Amino acid sequence: MKKIAVERIERLYDLAKERELAGGDDNDKLAMRYIALARRIGMHYRVRMPKEVKNNICKKCNRVLIPGITCTVRVVGRDRCLVYRCKCGAEKRVFYD
């Protein structure tokens, strides 16, 4: 069951990303709905979201973070992290090595 849940989460993420790239108000709302569903599936089956999916989602508004389209990106050199700033104003820091 958990394997199926992870596959479904990844599929919903891919669909949401396609909708965000297509643009439009209706597509944005549908993409956010897909991400909300993916989160609920993860909580229900107690599975972790894949790292690729988790790092590219805004926790505040359930939007897929696509640089230049739905967010802006800054590189903070001293902390070695990327700062994604979503359209809603929320910031997400992703550390890298």
N, C-alpha and C positions, 0 to 999 in steps of 0.2 A: 504494500500500500504506500509506503513512504517513497519508494522509487517512482511510482506513478505520480505522486504528489509533486515531487521535484520536477519531473518532466512537464507537468501541467503548468507549474510556476514559470519555467523557462519559456514555454510556448506563449503564455499570456504576456510575458515580458517582450518577446519578439513582436507580438501583435501590437502592443502598446507603442513600441519603438517605430513600427511602420506607420501607425496613425499619427504620431507626433511629426514624423518627417513629411507626411502628406499635408499637414497644416489644416487650418480651418477651425472654427469654434466647436463644431460638433465632433470633429475628430479628436480635439484636445480632451473634451469631456469623456469620450469613449475610452481614450488611452488611460485617463486617470481611473476610470472604473475598472479597467483590466488590472491595473496595479493593485487597487483595493481588493479585488478578488484574489489575486495571487497572495497577498498578505494574509487574507483570511484562511486560505487553504494551508499556508505554512503554519499558522497558529493552530488550526484544527487538528492537523496530523502531526504536529510537533516536530517539524523538520526545519532545518536552517535554510535560509535562502542562499543560493550560490553567491560567492563573493562578487562576481561580475554583475549580478543583478542588484545586490545590496548596495554596492558602491555607486550605482548609477540611478538611484531613486531618491527623490526628496521625501523626507519623513513628514514634512508639514502638509504638503498638498498632493502627494502621490503622483508627482509628475516625473517622467523619464528625463534625466539630465543629459541633454545633448548639447555640447559646447557650441556656442554661436547661435543656437536656435531657441533653446529653453533655459539656458544658463550662461553665465560668464565664468571664466576660469583664470585664477591667478596662481602663480608658482611662488611659494614662500621658501626661499633658499635656506635660511638658517634652520628652520624646523623640518626641512625636507618633506614638504607636503603640498598637495594641490588643494585649493580652496574653490569649491563650486558655489556660485551664488545664483540661486533659482529666481525665477520671475516673482515669486511670492515674497522674496526677501530673506528666506532661510539660507544659511550657509552650511556647507558640509565639507569637512576636512578629511582628506584621504592621504595617509602617510605612505611613502614609498622608500625603497632603499636603492 
